[in-house]
Amino acid sequence: MYDRDNFIVLGLSGSGLFGGESQTTISAFRDQTGVTFPLLLGDNTYSLHAEPDGQISPYPLNVIVDKTGTIRYVSRQHDGPGMKALIDQAVAE
């Protein structure tokens, strides 16, 4: 567990693939998943990512920003252990 003074997770939703996300959709996601971090509604932008094989991926962008505002990690692939290691390092600094 991380100290809330040194670590925060935010979820940011864009407009979605088939129209705009709404506060209702975000609330339903929160209820279904049980996440406890803040979920924010973005500004109707949504980024699709082209994979190396040419397929379009709507998967979220994972970003780790340290306490100085430096971006330490950006990826559309989930790497739990790698992300945790970077978070542990950033929190310890």
C-alpha positions as CSV (number, residue, x, y, z in Angstrom):
1,M,0.0,0.0,0.0
2,Y,1.2,3.5,-0.8
3,D,1.0,6.6,1.4
4,R,-1.7,8.8,0.0
5,D,0.5,11.8,0.5
6,N,3.0,10.4,-2.0
7,F,0.9,8.5,-4.5
8,I,-2.4,9.0,-6.4
9,V,-4.2,7.1,-9.1
10,L,-6.6,8.9,-11.4
11,G,-8.8,7.4,-14.1
12,L,-9.6,9.8,-17.0
13,S,-12.3,8.9,-19.5
14,G,-12.5,10.5,-23.0
15,S,-15.4,10.4,-25.4
16,G,-15.4,6.7,-26.0
17,L,-15.5,4.7,-29.2
18,F,-19.2,5.1,-29.9
19,G,-20.1,8.5,-28.7
20,G,-19.5,10.4,-25.5
21,E,-18.9,8.8,-22.2
22,S,-21.2,10.2,-19.5
23,Q,-21.1,10.5,-15.7
24,T,-23.7,7.7,-15.7
25,T,-21.3,5.4,-17.7
26,I,-18.4,6.3,-15.4
27,S,-20.5,5.6,-12.3
28,A,-21.6,2.2,-13.7
29,F,-17.9,1.4,-14.4
30,R,-17.1,2.3,-10.8
31,D,-19.9,0.1,-9.5
32,Q,-19.0,-2.8,-11.7
33,T,-15.3,-2.8,-11.0
34,G,-15.2,-1.6,-7.4
35,V,-12.3,0.9,-8.1
36,T,-11.8,3.4,-5.4
37,F,-9.6,6.0,-7.1
38,P,-11.2,9.1,-8.6
39,L,-12.7,8.7,-12.1
40,L,-12.7,11.9,-14.2
41,L,-14.6,12.8,-17.3
42,G,-12.4,14.2,-20.0
43,D,-13.1,16.7,-22.8
44,N,-14.6,14.5,-25.6
45,T,-11.2,13.4,-27.0
46,Y,-10.3,9.8,-27.5
47,S,-7.1,8.4,-28.8
48,L,-6.9,5.2,-30.8
49,H,-3.5,3.6,-31.1
50,A,-2.3,1.7,-34.1
51,E,-0.6,-1.6,-33.1
52,P,2.5,-2.8,-35.0
53,D,0.2,-5.3,-36.9
54,G,-2.0,-2.4,-38.1
55,Q,-4.9,-3.1,-35.8
56,I,-6.4,-0.2,-33.9
57,S,-6.4,-0.5,-30.2
58,P,-8.7,1.4,-27.9
59,Y,-6.9,0.3,-24.8
60,P,-6.0,2.9,-22.2
61,L,-2.8,4.8,-22.0
62,N,-0.9,4.1,-18.8
63,V,1.2,7.1,-17.6
64,I,3.3,7.3,-14.5
65,V,4.3,10.9,-13.5
66,D,6.6,11.5,-10.5
67,K,6.3,14.1,-7.9
68,T,8.4,16.6,-9.9
69,G,6.0,16.2,-12.9
70,T,8.4,14.2,-14.9
71,I,6.8,11.4,-17.0
72,R,8.5,8.2,-16.0
73,Y,6.4,5.7,-18.0
74,V,4.1,5.7,-21.0
75,S,2.6,2.6,-22.4
76,R,-0.6,1.1,-23.8
77,Q,0.5,-2.4,-22.7
78,H,-0.2,-3.4,-19.2
79,D,3.0,-4.3,-17.3
80,G,2.0,-4.6,-13.7
81,P,5.4,-5.6,-12.3
82,G,7.2,-3.0,-14.3
83,M,4.8,-0.3,-13.4
84,K,5.0,-1.3,-9.7
85,A,8.8,-1.2,-9.8
86,L,8.8,2.3,-11.3
87,I,6.2,3.5,-8.8
88,D,8.2,2.1,-5.9
89,Q,11.3,3.8,-7.1
90,A,9.6,7.1,-7.7
91,V,7.9,7.0,-4.2
92,A,11.2,6.2,-2.6
93,E,13.0,9.2,-4.1
